Amino acid sequence: MAGVRKSVADGKKAERIILGIDPGTLLMGYGILRVRGRKAEMVAMGVVDMRKVGDLYLRYGKIFERVTSLIDEFLPDEMAIEGQFYSKNVQSMLKLGRAQGVAIAAAIGRDVPICEYEPRKIKVAVTGNGAASKEQVAAMLQRLLLISDEDMKVQMDATDALAAAYCHFHQLTTPAAGPHFSSWKDFALKNKERLAGGK
């Protein structure tokens, strides 16, 4: 059953909450941004550590449960998730794709619109350099969002997730940003052909 959702006036909301997710089967990062106009601030970030969970399917369950609990706690208006990158290891790509799908399913279950961004685009949005390192992304986020040194003592998966949220914020506040959808149902109504397999 969907949780209580805040009403979202398309493009006119004074405050927005963006949930960023960096999917993974061992560590999943998450970051929460609060946006007021053209200013963003970090609300929370962290990781879901599944390294001690031996069964892969139990890890997927933990991803679903944690994303759902984050949505219920922070009531995000959108979720930004890092897309897959290509790898020669097909098994790793398959596992990562499943982890991403589980996180997306959790958002759909709570009627939260989803935006996916490729790693390079996220890096460009944060640093201006698509080849930036994780350390450079984290350092730039600290400067842009005025994050304290104490709050930066987290794994890079958390800052990667925050970067995905920041990338979405960047898209929302630039003139070239794409269309905004007020809910998953709104997205589905405006993308019938795409969801049906069309282009």
N, CA, C and O of each residue as an XYZ file, in Angstrom:
796
protein
N       0.858     -1.199      0.000
C       0.000      0.000      0.000
C       0.888      1.240      0.000
O       1.841      1.339      0.773
N       0.557      2.186     -0.882
C       1.395      3.376     -1.002
C       1.317      4.213      0.261
O       0.267      4.320      0.896
N       2.465      4.810      0.616
C       2.511      5.660      1.792
C       1.850      7.000      1.514
O       1.465      7.283      0.379
N       1.718      7.821      2.540
C       1.120      9.135      2.377
C       2.071      9.991      1.565
O       3.250     10.094      1.905
N       1.580     10.611      0.491
C       2.428     11.409     -0.392
C       2.104     12.893     -0.236
O       0.949     13.260     -0.018
N       3.099     13.724     -0.345
C       2.868     15.155     -0.333
C       2.323     15.574     -1.695
O       2.688     14.987     -2.713
N       1.457     16.581     -1.724
C       0.956     17.071     -3.003
C       2.067     17.822     -3.704
O       2.816     18.578     -3.086
N       2.161     17.599     -5.015
C       3.231     18.213     -5.792
C       2.622     19.057     -6.893
O       1.997     18.520     -7.808
N       2.791     20.360     -6.823
C       2.371     21.234     -7.906
C       3.504     21.282     -8.903
O       4.618     21.679     -8.562
N       3.231     20.884    -10.129
C       4.269     20.719    -11.143
C       5.057     22.004    -11.346
O       4.548     22.993    -11.874
N       6.329     21.960    -10.908
C       7.232     23.085    -11.127
C       6.981     24.272    -10.206
O       7.716     25.256    -10.294
N       5.978     24.232     -9.323
C       5.625     25.389     -8.510
C       5.837     25.139     -7.023
O       5.536     26.001     -6.198
N       6.346     23.984     -6.684
C       6.499     23.623     -5.274
C       7.653     24.408     -4.659
O       8.737     24.492     -5.236
N       7.407     24.983     -3.477
C       8.437     25.793     -2.824
C       9.601     24.933     -2.354
O      10.746     25.385     -2.336
N       9.308     23.686     -1.970
C      10.350     22.797     -1.475
C      10.187     21.412     -2.091
O       9.074     20.900     -2.210
N      11.292     20.824     -2.473
C      11.269     19.479     -3.034
C      12.291     18.627     -2.299
O      13.298     19.132     -1.802
N      12.022     17.346     -2.236
C      12.963     16.392     -1.665
C      13.346     15.410     -2.769
O      12.479     14.842     -3.434
N      14.639     15.218     -2.956
C      15.142     14.288     -3.974
C      15.917     13.174     -3.282
O      16.824     13.432     -2.491
N      15.552     11.946     -3.588
C      16.263     10.775     -3.091
C      17.212     10.289     -4.169
O      16.782      9.993     -5.284
N      18.497     10.203     -3.854
C      19.481      9.670     -4.790
C      19.894      8.269     -4.373
O      20.089      7.999     -3.188
N      20.027      7.376     -5.353
C      20.409      5.997     -5.072
C      21.583      5.591     -5.959
O      21.571      5.801     -7.172
N      22.598      5.002     -5.322
C      23.715      4.384     -6.046
C      23.575      2.875     -5.811
O      23.988      2.375     -4.765
N      22.994      2.145     -6.777
C      22.686      0.730     -6.540
C      23.923     -0.145     -6.450
O      24.949      0.145     -7.066
N      23.818     -1.209     -5.684
C      24.898     -2.175     -5.542
C      24.399     -3.364     -4.760
O      23.435     -3.250     -4.003
N      25.039     -4.506     -4.931
C      24.598     -5.707     -4.217
C      25.378     -5.937     -2.923
O      24.979     -6.765     -2.104
N      26.475     -5.222     -2.728
C      27.225     -5.304     -1.474
C      27.039     -4.037     -0.649
O      26.820     -4.101      0.561
N      27.128     -2.887     -1.310
C      26.893     -1.596     -0.678
C      25.962     -0.790     -1.569
O      26.237     -0.611     -2.756
N      24.876     -0.308     -1.012
C      23.993      0.587     -1.751
C      24.042      1.948     -1.084
O      23.783      2.067      0.113
N      24.370      2.966     -1.848
C      24.430      4.308     -1.295
C      23.112      5.034     -1.460
O      22.367      4.786     -2.408
N      22.826      5.943     -0.522
C      21.650      6.793     -0.658
C      21.989      8.202     -0.192
O      22.841      8.394      0.675
N      21.320      9.171     -0.770
C      21.511     10.566     -0.393
C      20.198     11.305     -0.536
O      19.430     11.040     -1.461
N      19.932     12.225      0.369
C      18.688     12.997      0.362
C      19.033     14.475      0.232
O      19.828     15.009      1.006
N      18.427     15.131     -0.759
C      18.599     16.571     -0.947
C      17.282     17.285     -0.711
O      16.224     16.812     -1.127
N      17.351     18.435     -0.036
C      16.199     19.330      0.068
C      16.467     20.514     -0.846
O      17.517     21.151     -0.765
N      15.517     20.798     -1.707
C      15.687     21.873     -2.690
C      14.668     22.966     -2.432
O      13.469     22.704     -2.341
N      15.157     24.197     -2.313
C      14.300     25.376     -2.214
C      14.728     26.338     -3.304
O      15.804     26.931     -3.236
N      13.891     26.486     -4.296
C      14.256     27.334     -5.424
C      15.488     26.789     -6.128
O      15.491     25.658     -6.614
N      16.538     27.608     -6.178
C      17.784     27.187     -6.832
C      18.858     26.786     -5.825
O      20.035     26.688     -6.172
N      18.451     26.556     -4.585
C      19.399     26.161     -3.549
C      19.100     24.752     -3.065
O      17.944     24.380     -2.865
N      20.158     23.979     -2.882
C      19.996     22.607     -2.407
C      20.844     22.400     -1.160
O      21.911     22.995     -1.016
N      20.361     21.554     -0.264
C      21.130     21.208      0.920
C      20.980     19.720      1.200
O      19.940     19.123      0.920
N      22.031     19.133      1.754
C      21.979     17.728      2.095
C      21.163     17.536      3.371
O      21.329     18.261      4.351
N      20.288     16.549      3.333
C      19.507     16.198      4.514
C      20.118     14.974      5.196
O      20.248     14.927      6.419
N      20.488     13.994      4.386
C      21.068     12.754      4.921
C      21.773     12.004      3.808
O      21.467     12.182      2.629
N      22.726     11.159      4.199
C      23.329     10.225      3.249
C      23.929      9.073      4.040
O      24.266      9.215      5.216
N      24.054      7.940      3.381
C      24.593      6.771      4.053
C      24.635      5.580      3.116
O      24.430      5.712      1.909
N      24.900      4.428      3.680
C      24.974      3.213      2.874
C      24.188      2.087      3.543
O      24.003      2.067      4.760
N      23.737      1.163      2.717
C      23.164     -0.085      3.195
C      24.247     -1.136      2.965
O      24.567     -1.470      1.824
N      24.805     -1.650      4.051
C      25.925     -2.601      3.975
C      25.377     -4.028      3.997
O      24.814     -4.478      4.995
N      25.552     -4.719      2.887
C      25.033     -6.087      2.764
C      26.147     -7.120      2.635
O      25.907     -8.251      2.213
N      27.357     -6.730      2.996
C      28.500     -7.632      2.807
C      28.434     -8.875      3.682
O      29.058     -9.886      3.363
N      27.689     -8.816      4.778
C      27.588     -9.981      5.656
C      26.383    -10.866      5.318
O      26.157    -11.896      5.953
N      25.618    -10.447      4.311
C      24.460    -11.230      3.879
C      24.902    -12.139      2.741
O      25.218    -11.664      1.651
N      24.926    -13.428      2.988
C      25.451    -14.366      2.002
C      24.548    -14.593      0.812
O      25.026    -14.720     -0.315
N      23.244    -14.646      1.045
C      22.293    -14.952     -0.023
C      22.000    -13.702     -0.859
O      21.588    -12.674     -0.321
N      22.212    -13.794     -2.168
C      22.023    -12.649     -3.059
C      20.586    -12.152     -3.045
O      20.341    -10.946     -3.091
N      19.633    -13.084     -2.980
C      18.230    -12.673     -3.014
C      17.800    -11.991     -1.714
O      16.900    -11.151     -1.722
N      18.433    -12.345     -0.615
C      18.169    -11.633      0.635
C      18.704    -10.203      0.550
O      18.130     -9.282      1.131
N      19.801    -10.027     -0.175
C      20.329     -8.663     -0.386
C      19.335     -7.822     -1.176
O      19.097     -6.659     -0.851
N      18.756     -8.419     -2.217
C      17.746     -7.695     -2.986
C      16.575     -7.292     -2.079
O      16.024     -6.198     -2.202
N      16.212     -8.195     -1.176
C      15.140     -7.888     -0.224
C      15.491     -6.722      0.672
O      14.639     -5.882      0.961
N      16.753     -6.657      1.121
C      17.204     -5.553      1.977
C      17.177     -4.230      1.208
O      16.826     -3.188      1.762
N      17.554     -4.285     -0.087
C      17.510     -3.078     -0.918
C      16.073     -2.563     -0.992
O      15.819     -1.375     -0.793
N      15.141     -3.467     -1.278
C      13.731     -3.082     -1.395
C      13.226     -2.480     -0.083
O      12.579     -1.433     -0.081
N      13.523     -3.144      1.022
C      13.059     -2.673      2.328
C      13.637     -1.305      2.679
O      12.926     -0.438      3.186
N      14.946     -1.110      2.404
C      15.584      0.160      2.786
C      15.114      1.316      1.921
O      14.877      2.412      2.428
N      14.977      1.083      0.613
C      14.493      2.158     -0.259
C      13.067      2.527      0.131
O      12.720      3.707      0.179
N      12.247      1.530      0.409
C      10.874      1.788      0.839
C      10.852      2.588      2.136
O      10.070      3.530      2.266
N      11.705      2.224      3.102
C      11.726      2.941      4.379
C      12.232      4.371      4.214
O      11.758      5.275      4.902
N      13.188      4.588      3.311
C      13.676      5.946      3.040
C      12.567      6.806      2.440
O      12.418      7.976      2.792
N      11.795      6.216      1.536
C      10.679      6.947      0.924
C       9.636      7.296      1.984
O       9.122      8.414      2.014
N       9.331      6.342      2.841
C       8.332      6.589      3.883
C       8.801      7.633      4.893
O       7.995      8.393      5.430
N      10.115      7.666      5.147
C      10.655      8.623      6.125
C      10.774     10.031      5.567
O      10.389     10.998      6.224
N      11.312     10.149      4.343
C      11.616     11.483      3.798
C      10.604     11.989      2.778
O      10.645     13.162      2.410
N       9.687     11.125      2.308
C       8.663     11.504      1.337
C       9.241     12.270      0.138
O       8.844     13.408     -0.110
N      10.168     11.662     -0.603
C      10.772     12.362     -1.736
C       9.772     12.625     -2.859
O       8.826     11.864     -3.060
N      10.001     13.711     -3.580
C       9.183     14.047     -4.742
C       9.664     13.304     -5.988
O       8.879     13.028     -6.894
N      10.943     12.986     -6.026
C      11.520     12.203     -7.119
C      12.644     11.336     -6.580
O      13.209     11.612     -5.522
N      12.961     10.278     -7.326
C      14.146      9.484     -7.031
C      15.066      9.532     -8.235
O      14.638      9.296     -9.365
N      16.328      9.838     -7.991
C      17.352      9.831     -9.042
C      18.261      8.634     -8.783
O      18.784      8.473     -7.680
N      18.446      7.808     -9.786
C      19.246      6.601     -9.612
C      20.341      6.537    -10.664
O      20.128      6.882    -11.826
N      21.511      6.093    -10.242
C      22.621      5.956    -11.182
C      22.383      4.748    -12.068
O      22.100      3.655    -11.577
N      22.498      4.946    -13.384
C      22.306      3.865    -14.341
C      23.522      2.959    -14.394
O      24.556      3.243    -13.789
N      23.381      1.872    -15.122
C      24.464      0.907    -15.233
C      25.571      1.420    -16.134
O      25.330      2.195    -17.060
N      26.791      0.977    -15.849
C      27.913      1.219    -16.745
C      28.308     -0.125    -17.332
O      28.084     -1.177    -16.733
N      28.899     -0.066    -18.514
C      29.245     -1.311    -19.202
C      30.499     -1.937    -18.611
O      31.464     -1.249    -18.276
N      30.459     -3.248    -18.494
C      31.579     -3.996    -17.938
C      31.738     -5.295    -18.713
O      30.772     -5.827    -19.261
N      32.956     -5.795    -18.752
C      33.209     -7.072    -19.422
C      32.666     -8.235    -18.598
O      32.447     -9.324    -19.127
N      32.448     -8.004    -17.299
C      31.929     -9.044    -16.422
C      30.399     -9.034    -16.499
O      29.734     -8.225    -15.851
N      29.862     -9.945    -17.300
C      28.418     -9.985    -17.527
C      27.654    -10.285    -16.248
O      26.590     -9.710    -16.018
N      28.177    -11.176    -15.410
C      27.504    -11.525    -14.162
C      27.380    -10.322    -13.232
O      26.349    -10.123    -12.590
N      28.440     -9.527    -13.170
C      28.404     -8.329    -12.321
C      27.356     -7.336    -12.834
O      26.627     -6.731    -12.048
N      27.291     -7.178    -14.153
C      26.301     -6.275    -14.742
C      24.886     -6.754    -14.463
O      23.992     -5.956    -14.182
N      24.691     -8.069    -14.541
C      23.372     -8.646    -14.297
C      22.937     -8.402    -12.852
O      21.798     -8.009    -12.601
N      23.848     -8.636    -11.906
C      23.533     -8.431    -10.490
C      23.231     -6.959    -10.207
O      22.294     -6.638     -9.476
N      24.030     -6.074    -10.791
C      23.826     -4.648    -10.573
C      22.506     -4.198    -11.182
O      21.784     -3.393    -10.593
N      22.195     -4.719    -12.363
C      20.930     -4.372    -13.009
C      19.732     -4.807    -12.180
O      18.727     -4.100    -12.101
N      19.849     -5.977    -11.563
C      18.768     -6.453    -10.696
C      18.628     -5.559     -9.460
O      17.515     -5.236     -9.043
N      19.756     -5.165     -8.883
C      19.726     -4.283     -7.712
C      19.060     -2.954     -8.069
O      18.261     -2.420     -7.299
N      19.398     -2.436     -9.232
C      18.784     -1.197     -9.699
C      17.278     -1.394     -9.881
O      16.484     -0.540     -9.486
N      16.891     -2.520    -10.479
C      15.480     -2.798    -10.712
C      14.684     -2.913     -9.426
O      13.535     -2.474     -9.362
N      15.289     -3.502     -8.397
C      14.608     -3.639     -7.100
C      14.370     -2.253     -6.491
O      13.289     -1.982     -5.966
N      15.376     -1.380     -6.560
C      15.225     -0.018     -6.027
C      14.145      0.741     -6.794
O      13.346      1.466     -6.200
N      14.124      0.571     -8.112
C      13.106      1.217     -8.944
C      11.715      0.699     -8.593
O      10.761      1.472     -8.510
N      11.603     -0.626     -8.386
C      10.314     -1.216     -8.027
C       9.802     -0.655     -6.701
O       8.602     -0.427     -6.546
N      10.705     -0.432     -5.747
C      10.314      0.145     -4.453
C       9.738      1.546     -4.651
O       8.747      1.907     -4.016
N      10.359      2.336     -5.531
C       9.867      3.690     -5.803
C       8.520      3.654     -6.517
O       7.621      4.433     -6.202
N       8.387      2.747     -7.476
C       7.109      2.615     -8.189
C       5.997      2.246     -7.206
O       4.879      2.754     -7.296
N       6.320      1.356     -6.267
C       5.338      0.940     -5.274
C       4.865      2.070     -4.369
O       3.792      1.992     -3.771
N       5.679      3.124     -4.273
C       5.304      4.289     -3.459
C       4.939      5.493     -4.347
O       4.837      6.620     -3.864
N       4.745      5.236     -5.647
C       4.312      6.276     -6.590
C       5.293      7.448     -6.664
O       4.883      8.604     -6.771
N       6.587      7.141     -6.606
C       7.624      8.170     -6.693
C       8.209      8.166     -8.103
O       8.717      7.134     -8.542
N       8.156      9.283     -8.825
C       8.749      9.341    -10.165
C      10.249      9.066    -10.120
O      10.921      9.421     -9.152
N      10.766      8.436    -11.163
C      12.160      7.997    -11.203
C      12.873      8.613    -12.395
O      12.336      8.662    -13.501
N      14.095      9.084    -12.153
C      14.954      9.556    -13.228
C      16.274      8.809    -13.135
O      16.860      8.696    -12.058
N      16.737      8.300    -14.269
C      17.989      7.540    -14.307
C      19.051      8.358    -15.036
O      18.788      8.944    -16.086
N      20.245      8.388    -14.467
C      21.337      9.154    -15.057
C      22.574      8.278    -15.191
O      22.938      7.555    -14.263
N      23.206      8.348    -16.339
C      24.434      7.570    -16.526
C      25.552      8.195    -15.701
O      25.552      9.404    -15.473
N      26.507      7.378    -15.251
C      27.579      7.875    -14.376
C      28.298      9.118    -14.924
O      28.600     10.045    -14.173
N      28.564      9.129    -16.208
C      29.292     10.263    -16.795
C      28.489     11.568    -16.659
O      29.048     12.620    -16.348
N      27.182     11.484    -16.895
C      26.342     12.686    -16.794
C      26.318     13.214    -15.364
O      26.320     14.425    -15.143
N      26.295     12.307    -14.402
C      26.314     12.718    -12.996
C      27.611     13.448    -12.671
O      27.602     14.486    -12.009
N      28.715     12.902    -13.139
C      30.017     13.527    -12.882
C      30.108     14.907    -13.518
O      30.662     15.833    -12.925
N      29.563     15.046    -14.725
C      29.571     16.345    -15.404
C      28.736     17.358    -14.620
O      29.147     18.507    -14.455
N      27.571     16.936    -14.138
C      26.696     17.841    -13.391
C      27.352     18.357    -12.114
O      27.146     19.504    -11.718
N      28.148     17.494    -11.473
C      28.767     17.869    -10.196
C      30.099     18.575    -10.387
O      30.365     19.588     -9.740
N      30.937     18.045    -11.272
C      32.307     18.560    -11.399
C      32.606     19.246    -12.726
O      33.590     19.977    -12.835
N      31.770     19.019    -13.734
C      32.063     19.545    -15.064
C      32.968     18.628    -15.855
O      33.316     18.932    -16.996
N      33.359     17.498    -15.261
C      34.289     16.564    -15.901
C      33.708     15.149    -15.845
O      33.564     14.576    -14.765
N      33.378     14.593    -17.001
C      32.790     13.264    -17.063
C      33.726     12.147    -16.655
O      33.286     11.018    -16.438
N      35.013     12.447    -16.548
C      35.996     11.433    -16.151
C      36.489     11.653    -14.719
O      37.506     11.086    -14.321
N      35.781     12.460    -13.957
C      36.204     12.763    -12.576
C      36.206     11.501    -11.725
O      35.424     10.578    -11.954
N      37.097     11.475    -10.741
C      37.166     10.331     -9.829
C      36.086     10.457     -8.761
O      35.493     11.522     -8.590
N      35.835      9.364     -8.043
C      34.865      9.393     -6.948
C      35.287     10.417     -5.890
O      34.450     11.107     -5.307
N      36.588     10.500     -5.657
C      37.106     11.443     -4.666
C      36.846     12.889     -5.101
O      36.509     13.735     -4.273
N      37.003     13.169     -6.392
C      36.752     14.519     -6.901
C      35.274     14.876     -6.811
O      34.922     16.012     -6.493
N      34.414     13.905     -7.090
C      32.966     14.120     -6.982
C      32.599     14.439     -5.532
O      31.857     15.384     -5.266
N      33.126     13.643     -4.598
C      32.830     13.848     -3.182
C      33.316     15.221     -2.713
O      32.604     15.918     -1.989
N      34.519     15.608     -3.122
C      35.083     16.895     -2.707
C      34.259     18.060     -3.248
O      34.040     19.049     -2.548
N      33.805     17.940     -4.492
C      33.005     19.015     -5.083
C      31.631     19.117     -4.418
O      31.118     20.216     -4.207
N      31.042     17.968     -4.090
C      29.755     17.986     -3.379
C      29.898     18.671     -2.031
O      29.017     19.419     -1.609
N      31.018     18.410     -1.355
C      31.241     19.032     -0.047
C      31.268     20.550     -0.179
O      30.735     21.267      0.668
N      31.893     21.030     -1.247
C      31.970     22.477     -1.466
C      30.618     23.050     -1.876
O      30.194     24.080     -1.353
N      29.941     22.383     -2.812
C      28.679     22.898     -3.337
C      27.575     22.910     -2.286
O      26.755     23.828     -2.250
N      27.555     21.883     -1.428
C      26.470     21.727     -0.464
C      26.879     22.107      0.956
O      26.105     21.946      1.899
N      28.106     22.611      1.098
C      28.618     23.050      2.406
C      28.489     21.959      3.468
O      27.975     22.188      4.562
N      28.968     20.772      3.117
C      28.884     19.626      4.018
C      30.095     19.628      4.946
O      31.220     19.854      4.502
N      29.868     19.380      6.212
C      30.958     19.382      7.183
C      31.885     18.190      6.978
O      31.492     17.182      6.389
N      33.114     18.311      7.466
C      34.077     17.208      7.372
C      33.549     15.967      8.088
O      33.766     14.843      7.636
N      32.863     16.173      9.194
C      32.326     15.051      9.965
C      31.302     14.264      9.151
O      31.304     13.033      9.155
N      30.426     14.990      8.453
C      29.403     14.330      7.642
C      29.986     13.664      6.402
O      29.346     12.807      5.792
N      31.191     14.056      6.034
C      31.819     13.468      4.838
C      32.520     12.149      5.146
O      33.051     11.513      4.236
N      32.534     11.726      6.403
C      33.189     10.472      6.774
C      32.275      9.288      6.471
O      31.831      8.571      7.367
N      32.013      9.111      5.190
C      31.141      8.023      4.733
C      31.798      7.344      3.540
O      32.750      7.871      2.963
N      31.290      6.180      3.175
C      31.804      5.495      1.992
C      31.412      6.257      0.734
O      30.425      6.993      0.715
N      32.202      6.067     -0.309
C      31.974      6.771     -1.565
C      30.631      6.414     -2.203
O      30.118      7.171     -3.027
N      30.056      5.266     -1.829
C      28.742      4.900     -2.369
C      27.698      5.933     -1.943
O      26.769      6.229     -2.695
N      27.854      6.480     -0.735
C      26.916      7.489     -0.239
C      27.052      8.787     -1.021
O      26.048      9.385     -1.407
N      28.283      9.227     -1.257
C      28.467     10.469     -2.009
C      28.098     10.281     -3.475
O      27.654     11.230     -4.122
N      28.272      9.074     -4.012
C      27.822      8.799     -5.383
C      26.308      8.930     -5.483
O      25.786      9.452     -6.468
N      25.606      8.452     -4.457
C      24.141      8.563     -4.438
C      23.720     10.027     -4.318
O      22.787     10.469     -4.987
N      24.412     10.769     -3.464
C      24.117     12.196     -3.307
C      24.379     12.923     -4.622
O      23.665     13.864     -4.971
N      25.408     12.482     -5.349
C      25.721     13.071     -6.647
C      24.587     12.837     -7.641
O      24.284     13.718     -8.446
N      23.957     11.660     -7.597
C      22.821     11.384     -8.481
C      21.671     12.343     -8.170
O      21.020     12.859     -9.078
N      21.431     12.575     -6.876
C      20.383     13.518     -6.471
C      20.737     14.930     -6.927
O      19.869     15.673     -7.385
N      22.017     15.301     -6.801
C      22.451     16.634     -7.221
C      22.308     16.790     -8.734
O      21.925     17.856     -9.215
N      22.611     15.741     -9.477
C      22.458     15.777    -10.931
C      21.001     16.060    -11.292
O      20.725     16.837    -12.206
N      20.077     15.436    -10.579
C      18.655     15.672    -10.846
C      18.283     17.109    -10.494
O      17.549     17.761    -11.238
N      18.782     17.601     -9.371
C      18.572     19.000     -8.993
C      19.077     19.927    -10.096
O      18.419     20.907    -10.445
N      20.240     19.609    -10.635
C      20.842     20.410    -11.715
C      19.932     20.411    -12.942
O      19.745     21.443    -13.587
N      19.370     19.250    -13.254
C      18.459     19.154    -14.395
C      17.202     19.996    -14.173
O      16.709     20.636    -15.102
N      16.692     19.996    -12.956
C      15.473     20.745    -12.644
C      15.683     22.253    -12.709
O      14.749     23.001    -12.998
N      16.896     22.696    -12.444
C      17.147     24.140    -12.336
C      17.863     24.721    -13.541
O      18.315     25.865    -13.497
N      17.976     23.950    -14.621
C      18.584     24.470    -15.845
C      17.510     24.587    -16.911
O      16.606     23.753    -16.956
N      17.581     25.602    -17.775
C      16.563     25.809    -18.806
C      16.387     24.617    -19.742
O      15.310     24.408    -20.300
N      17.467     23.832    -19.909
C      17.407     22.713    -20.845
C      16.827     21.454    -20.214
O      16.793     20.397    -20.845
N      16.373     21.564    -18.973
C      15.855     20.381    -18.286
C      14.659     19.808    -19.021
O      13.874     20.544    -19.619
N      14.523     18.495    -18.972
C      13.435     17.813    -19.654
C      12.134     17.994    -18.905
O      12.088     18.685    -17.888
N      11.062     17.368    -19.408
C       9.754     17.517    -18.771
C       9.732     16.917    -17.375
O      10.415     15.931    -17.099
N       8.944     17.520    -16.502
C       8.798     17.010    -15.134
C       7.480     16.254    -15.032
O       6.480     16.661    -15.623
N       7.477     15.167    -14.293
C       6.281     14.374    -14.100
C       5.907     14.424    -12.621
O       6.752     14.210    -11.752
N       4.638     14.708    -12.345
C       4.206     14.884    -10.961
C       4.058     13.576    -10.210
O       4.031     13.569     -8.980
N       3.960     12.451    -10.940
C       3.842     11.150    -10.293
C       4.169     10.073    -11.308
O       4.337     10.345    -12.496
N       4.258      8.829    -10.812
C       4.506      7.714    -11.733
C       3.341      7.590    -12.719
O       3.560      7.295    -13.894
N       2.109      7.812    -12.255
C       0.946      7.727    -13.143
C       1.017      8.800    -14.220
O       0.673      8.544    -15.374
N       1.461     10.000    -13.855
C       1.623     11.090    -14.813
C       2.652     10.715    -15.869
O       2.449     10.950    -17.060
N       3.768     10.124    -15.419
C       4.806      9.671    -16.352
C       4.240      8.633    -17.314
O       4.469      8.707    -18.521
N       3.493      7.656    -16.769
C       2.936      6.579    -17.589
C       1.957      7.117    -18.624
O       1.954      6.670    -19.771
N       1.123      8.079    -18.219
C       0.137      8.652    -19.142
C       0.796      9.390    -20.302
O       0.305      9.364    -21.431
N       1.935     10.060    -20.002
C       2.607     10.858    -21.028
C       3.641     10.070    -21.823
O       4.259     10.603    -22.745
N       3.829      8.799    -21.465
C       4.824      7.971    -22.150
C       4.252      6.599    -22.514
O       4.929      5.581    -22.369
N       3.009      6.578    -22.984
C       2.343      5.316    -23.302
C       3.106      4.509    -24.343
O       3.287      3.301    -24.186
N       3.560      5.182    -25.419
C       4.277      4.478    -26.490
C       5.602      3.908    -25.988
O       5.971      2.779    -26.310
N       6.303      4.708    -25.195
C       7.592      4.278    -24.671
C       7.434      3.058    -23.767
O       8.218      2.113    -23.846
N       6.415      3.084    -22.909
C       6.193      1.970    -21.989
C       5.676      0.720    -22.701
O       5.829     -0.402    -22.217
N       5.061      0.945    -23.864
C       4.541     -0.180    -24.636
C       5.615     -0.789    -25.553
O       5.352     -1.731    -26.300
N       6.822     -0.231    -25.476
C       7.919     -0.747    -26.289
C       8.217      0.071    -27.525
O       9.086     -0.282    -28.322
N       7.484      1.180    -27.685
C       7.753      2.047    -28.819
C       8.899      2.961    -28.543
O       9.475      2.917    -27.456
N       9.258      3.805    -29.506
C      10.385      4.728    -29.341
C       9.865      6.145    -29.160
O      10.655      7.077    -29.005
